[in-house]
């Protein structure tokens, strides 16, 4: 049974008008197309044979291995794609950093465990095959917003890397923007209509309940967020031993805050550049 207070706390879309939401969704795609126009890259690479999901690589430079930012889209695990998530690519390329944007199978077609596995498979692909495409396998960083913030955190937590044949520090740094890190409240929320979580699975899929990694983590949240996102960002930041600053981005909402990564002068862009070049 849904609880109205929980629904309110985790309704990102409830903090904007329908027109505002539609406008930002359109900007994701148009900004991504603008950022990648004429940018060196490789499209439509299969990274996960179990799902046949694909990724795009942007901002590479012949003759060098560039540090990598893997950018993971949000959409409450049920919408959007890599084609809406390439807007940081130009900003990062100008700083000497490559961008990888993967797709993942959307809920409810895939359970959340499978979505997490696919995103981790994208990390593994960069580590094992990235050098063939100008990516430095020893300088992988992950950024994500909303559901992508949760998935980025799930690549940074400890405990999964060894079974995947990866070094424990395969991800060298993470930025989680307006993410969800404790999924237990979602069991009683509207989102469970497509997530179908039970308490045991929600606990296992919550990065705040997993052993924290040792890599740097930057947590950011928009000023105009639903209360649950603010609480969870603050709690996850406190949970992570190697956390950097907790940034509350003024004037932004849950959806347009991610677009700050299209602006090289924004606080989030500068923080991501420092993370990827450190």
C-alpha positions, 0 to 999 in steps of 0.5 A: 500500500502506498503512503502519501507522505512517502509519495510526496517525499520521492515525487521528483516530478511533483516539484515541477510543472508538466511544461517544465518537465517536458521542456527539460526532457527535450533539452536533454536530447537537444543538448546531447545532439549539440554537444556531440555534433562533430565530436570524435567518437564511436557509436553503438558499441555492444558492451554486455552480451547478456543483454545486448545493450549498447554504449557510445564513446565521445571525446576521444583523441587519436594516439592517447588514452584519455580519462573517462567519465561514464555518464548514467541517465536517470528517469526513475529506472524506467525512461530516457536513454544514452541519447539523452545523456551525452550533453557533458561530452563537449565540456569534458572533451575540451578538458581532455576527458572522454565520455561514455554513455551506456544504455540499460534495460528499463524497468519493468522490463528488467528488475533493478538487480539486472539494471545494476548488473548492466551498469557494472558491465559497462564499467567492466567493458571500459576496463577491459576494452576501453583502450581499443577506443582511446579510453584509459582503463585506469582512469574510470569515473562515473557520474549519474543523476536521479536513478543514475545517481543510485546506479553510479553509487552502486559502481562505487560501493565495495564488494562486487568488483572481485567477482567481476574480475575487476580491481576493487578501485576500478572506479576512481571517483564518483559523482552522484547527483540527486540520487536515491541511496536507500531504496527501502522507502520506495517499497511503499511508494508509487515507484514500486508499480514498476520496481516491484521491490520487497524489503529484502531486495530494496535493502540489498540494492541500497548503496547506503547499506553496502560497504562503502568504497575508498574512492572519492565521492562527490554528492550534489542535490538541487535546491528545489528537490522533494524532501526525500532526495535532500535527506538521502543525499545528506545521509549518503554523503555522511556514510562515505568515508572519502566523500568530498563536499555536499553541494546544494545547487542553487536555483535548480530542480531535480531535472535541470540540475543535471544539465549543469554538466553541459556548462563548463563554467558551472560548479558541477562541471568544474567539480567533475573535471577535477574528479576526473583529472585527479 
